[in-house]
């Protein structure tokens, strides 16, 4: 039976924009004012950020003019696992039923992203059952910078692969969750977008046209037939993973070409690009579909 690859990426003539979708200020529990936080990310050569204070909605119109694209956003924290609402035009009401909160975010044209699933001593800030039962959210934080220095884990690749393996198609995000400015620039998303305007960035995020990174830079992502080629600037090793984090292939190099077998027994493949000092980049999954 013929195979079709669902490739979220466009041809590489499009611009890659660097951004953080999880940032706090003195309006909740961050140490910097919105202006100070914006200036910090400008100094780090970011293209966009989202200031996501806890249950405090900040609209870009309230912020000073900036070379950064500032996305409307909030982190919904009351009454359940934390959720980022990105791109919506109002503050969604928190509900103990997180599906209702997700629905409210979607009704306002926003993206819903579950935060740091493995945070806290029990490594279970967001139970897997909630991630599996909730529908129509965009994805989860597979890397959360601040949770790397807190109890639990800032990484949630295990959660992601369990969702993908069960056929739940969600994207993987990397965010700073900035509270202290000294920890800014630890994790980010590289978005493939025509322009730096809000709607183009949101559309790209919704479609999965981005990769997550903590310091490895991907130069190009190409699909030709059943071949996927990943070229990086500074990876030393690239690993291809399939369902439930099964390793499909690896190479000690900055580039990998992976051929999807016509009789393969996996439903997706994603790529992890590892560099020195623990730096890494993660592509979004390429889903394998059989065409009747």
C-alpha positions as CSV (number, residue, x, y, z in Angstrom):
1,X,0.0,0.0,0.0
2,X,1.5,3.4,-1.0
3,X,2.9,5.7,1.8
4,X,2.4,9.4,2.1
5,X,4.5,11.5,4.5
6,X,2.8,14.4,6.3
7,X,5.5,17.0,6.2
8,X,4.8,20.1,8.4
9,X,7.6,22.1,6.9
10,X,7.7,24.3,3.8
11,X,10.6,24.8,1.3
12,X,13.6,26.5,2.9
13,X,13.1,29.8,1.1
14,X,11.0,30.8,4.1
15,X,12.5,32.7,7.0
16,X,13.2,31.1,10.3
17,X,12.2,33.2,13.3
18,X,13.4,32.7,16.9
19,X,10.9,33.0,19.7
20,X,9.9,32.2,23.3
21,X,6.3,31.5,24.1
22,X,6.5,31.4,27.9
23,X,7.8,34.5,29.7
24,X,6.9,36.1,33.1
25,X,7.2,39.6,34.4
26,X,6.5,41.5,37.7
27,X,2.8,41.3,36.7
28,X,3.0,37.8,38.2
29,X,6.2,36.2,39.6
30,X,8.9,37.4,37.2
31,X,11.8,39.6,38.3
32,X,11.6,42.1,35.4
33,X,9.1,44.6,34.1
34,X,7.6,43.9,30.7
35,X,9.9,46.6,29.2
36,X,13.0,45.0,30.8
37,X,12.0,41.5,29.7
38,X,11.4,42.8,26.1
39,X,14.8,44.5,26.1
40,X,16.5,41.3,27.3
41,X,15.1,39.2,24.5
42,X,16.0,41.9,21.9
43,X,19.6,41.7,23.2
44,X,19.4,37.9,22.6
45,X,18.4,38.5,18.9
46,X,14.9,37.0,19.3
47,X,12.2,37.8,16.8
48,X,9.1,37.3,18.9
49,X,8.0,36.5,22.5
50,X,4.9,35.9,24.4
51,X,4.6,37.4,27.9
52,X,2.5,34.8,29.7
53,X,2.0,36.0,33.3
54,X,0.0,33.7,35.6
55,X,-3.7,34.4,35.0
56,X,-2.9,37.9,33.9
57,X,-3.6,38.8,30.3
58,X,-1.2,41.2,28.7
59,X,-2.2,42.5,25.3
60,X,0.6,43.8,23.0
61,X,-1.2,47.2,22.8
62,X,-0.4,47.6,26.5
63,X,3.4,47.2,25.9
64,X,6.0,49.7,24.5
65,X,6.7,49.6,20.8
66,X,9.4,47.1,20.0
67,X,11.3,45.4,17.2
68,X,10.0,42.2,18.7
69,X,6.7,40.7,17.6
70,X,4.7,40.5,20.8
71,X,2.0,37.8,20.8
72,X,-1.2,38.1,22.8
73,X,-1.0,35.5,25.6
74,X,-1.5,34.3,29.2
75,X,-0.6,31.3,31.3
76,X,-3.8,29.8,32.8
77,X,-2.7,28.3,36.1
78,X,-5.7,28.3,38.4
79,X,-7.7,25.1,39.0
80,X,-5.6,22.6,37.1
81,X,-2.4,21.9,35.1
82,X,-0.9,25.0,33.6
83,X,-1.9,25.9,30.0
84,X,-0.5,28.6,27.7
85,X,-3.0,30.5,25.7
86,X,-1.2,32.0,22.7
87,X,-2.7,34.4,20.2
88,X,-6.1,34.7,21.8
89,X,-7.6,38.2,22.2
90,X,-8.9,37.7,25.8
91,X,-8.2,35.8,29.0
92,X,-9.9,32.4,29.1
93,X,-11.6,31.4,32.3
94,X,-9.8,28.6,34.1
95,X,-11.9,25.4,34.6
96,X,-11.1,22.2,36.5
97,X,-12.1,20.5,33.3
98,X,-9.2,21.6,31.1
99,X,-11.1,20.6,28.0
100,X,-13.4,23.6,28.7
101,X,-10.4,25.9,29.0
102,X,-8.9,24.6,25.8
103,X,-12.2,25.1,24.1
104,X,-12.3,28.7,25.3
105,X,-8.8,29.3,24.0
106,X,-9.7,27.9,20.6
107,X,-12.9,30.0,20.5
108,X,-10.8,33.1,20.7
109,X,-8.5,31.8,17.8
110,X,-5.7,30.9,20.2
111,X,-3.3,28.0,20.6
112,X,-3.4,25.9,23.8
113,X,-0.2,24.4,25.0
114,X,0.2,22.2,28.1
115,X,3.2,23.4,30.2
116,X,6.0,21.4,31.9
117,X,4.2,18.0,32.3
118,X,7.1,16.5,34.4
119,X,7.6,19.4,36.8
120,X,7.4,18.9,40.6
121,X,8.8,16.2,42.9
122,X,6.3,13.6,41.6
123,X,7.3,14.3,38.0
124,X,3.6,14.6,37.2
125,X,2.4,18.2,37.1
126,X,0.0,17.2,34.3
127,X,-1.2,13.6,34.5
128,X,-0.8,11.7,31.2
129,X,-4.5,10.9,31.3
130,X,-5.4,14.6,30.9
131,X,-3.0,14.9,28.0
132,X,-4.6,11.8,26.4
133,X,-8.2,12.8,27.0
134,X,-8.1,16.4,26.1
135,X,-8.7,17.2,22.4
136,X,-7.6,19.9,20.0
137,X,-4.7,21.5,21.9
138,X,-1.6,22.3,19.9
139,X,1.0,20.5,21.9
140,X,3.1,20.3,25.1
141,X,6.4,21.8,26.3
142,X,9.0,19.1,25.6
143,X,11.5,21.4,27.2
144,X,10.9,24.0,29.9
145,X,14.0,26.0,30.9
146,X,13.1,27.0,34.4
147,X,12.0,23.5,35.3
148,X,15.5,22.2,34.6
149,X,16.6,23.9,37.8
150,X,13.5,22.9,39.8
151,X,12.4,19.6,41.3
152,X,11.1,17.2,38.6
153,X,12.2,17.5,35.0
154,X,12.1,20.2,32.5
155,X,12.0,17.6,29.7
156,X,8.9,15.8,28.6
157,X,10.0,13.8,25.5
158,X,8.7,10.6,27.2
159,X,5.2,12.2,27.5
160,X,5.3,13.4,23.8
161,X,6.2,10.0,22.4
162,X,3.5,8.3,24.4
163,X,1.0,10.7,23.0
164,X,2.3,10.3,19.4
165,X,2.5,6.6,19.8
166,X,-1.2,6.5,20.7
167,X,-2.1,8.5,17.5
168,X,-2.5,11.9,19.3
169,X,-0.9,14.4,16.9
170,X,0.5,17.2,19.0
171,X,3.6,19.4,18.5
172,X,6.6,19.7,20.8
173,X,7.6,23.2,22.1
174,X,10.7,24.5,23.9
175,X,10.3,27.5,26.1
176,X,12.2,29.4,28.8
177,X,9.4,29.9,31.2
178,X,11.4,33.0,32.1
179,X,11.3,34.2,35.7
180,X,14.9,35.2,36.3
181,X,16.4,37.2,33.4
182,X,19.7,35.3,33.9
183,X,18.0,32.2,32.7
184,X,16.6,33.7,29.5
185,X,17.6,32.2,26.2
186,X,17.8,28.6,27.4
187,X,15.1,27.1,25.1
188,X,13.3,28.4,22.1
189,X,11.3,27.7,18.9
190,X,12.5,28.3,15.4
191,X,9.4,29.1,13.3
192,X,9.2,28.9,9.6
193,X,7.1,32.0,8.6
194,X,6.6,34.3,5.7
195,X,6.8,37.3,7.9
196,X,7.2,38.3,11.5
197,X,3.5,39.5,11.9
198,X,1.5,37.9,14.6
199,X,-0.9,36.0,12.3
200,X,1.8,34.4,10.2
201,X,3.7,33.3,13.4
202,X,0.5,31.8,14.9
203,X,-0.4,30.1,11.6
204,X,3.1,28.5,11.4
205,X,2.9,27.3,15.0
206,X,-0.6,25.9,14.5
207,X,0.7,23.9,11.4
208,X,3.9,22.7,13.2
209,X,6.3,24.6,11.0
210,X,8.9,25.0,13.7
211,X,11.6,23.1,15.5
212,X,12.4,23.2,19.2
213,X,16.0,24.0,20.3
214,X,18.4,24.5,23.2
215,X,21.3,25.4,21.0
216,X,21.5,23.3,17.9
217,X,20.6,25.1,14.7
218,X,18.9,23.3,11.8
219,X,19.9,24.6,8.4
220,X,17.4,22.7,6.3
221,X,14.6,20.1,6.4
222,X,13.8,18.5,3.1
223,X,11.4,15.7,2.0
224,X,11.8,14.0,-1.3
225,X,9.6,11.0,-1.9
226,X,10.1,8.8,1.2
227,X,13.4,10.4,2.1
228,X,13.8,13.0,4.9
229,X,17.0,15.0,5.1
230,X,18.0,17.0,8.1
231,X,21.0,19.3,7.8
232,X,22.3,21.1,10.9
233,X,25.0,23.7,11.6
234,X,26.4,22.2,14.8
235,X,25.0,18.8,15.7
236,X,27.4,15.9,16.3
237,X,24.8,13.2,16.3
238,X,21.3,12.8,14.9
239,X,18.8,10.2,16.0
240,X,15.5,9.2,14.3
241,X,12.8,8.1,16.7
242,X,9.5,6.4,16.0
243,X,6.5,5.2,18.0
244,X,7.0,5.2,21.8
245,X,10.5,6.6,21.5
246,X,11.8,3.6,19.5
247,X,15.2,4.4,18.0
248,X,15.0,3.9,14.2
249,X,18.4,5.2,13.1
250,X,21.4,7.2,14.3
251,X,24.4,8.8,12.7
252,X,27.5,10.6,14.2
253,X,27.3,13.6,11.8
254,X,25.7,16.9,11.3
255,X,23.4,15.6,8.6
256,X,21.1,12.7,8.2
257,X,19.0,11.3,5.3
258,X,16.4,8.8,6.5
259,X,14.4,6.6,4.2
260,X,11.0,5.5,5.3
261,X,10.5,1.9,4.4
262,X,7.4,1.1,2.4
263,X,6.5,-1.7,4.8
264,X,7.4,0.2,8.0
265,X,5.7,-0.6,11.3
266,X,5.9,2.9,12.7
267,X,3.4,5.7,12.4
268,X,5.7,8.7,12.6
269,X,9.4,9.7,12.7
270,X,10.9,12.6,14.5
271,X,14.6,13.7,14.7
272,X,16.7,14.7,17.6
273,X,19.9,16.6,16.8
274,X,22.5,16.5,19.5
275,X,25.4,18.9,19.9
276,X,28.1,19.6,22.5
277,X,27.4,20.6,26.0
278,X,23.9,19.0,26.0
279,X,22.6,21.3,23.3
280,X,19.9,19.8,21.1
281,X,17.2,20.5,18.5
282,X,14.0,18.5,17.9
283,X,12.0,18.4,14.7
284,X,8.2,18.0,14.7
285,X,7.0,14.5,13.8
286,X,6.6,13.4,10.2
287,X,3.5,11.2,10.2
288,X,3.4,8.1,8.0
289,X,0.0,7.6,6.2
290,X,-1.0,4.6,4.0
291,X,-2.9,5.7,1.0
292,X,-5.6,3.3,-0.3
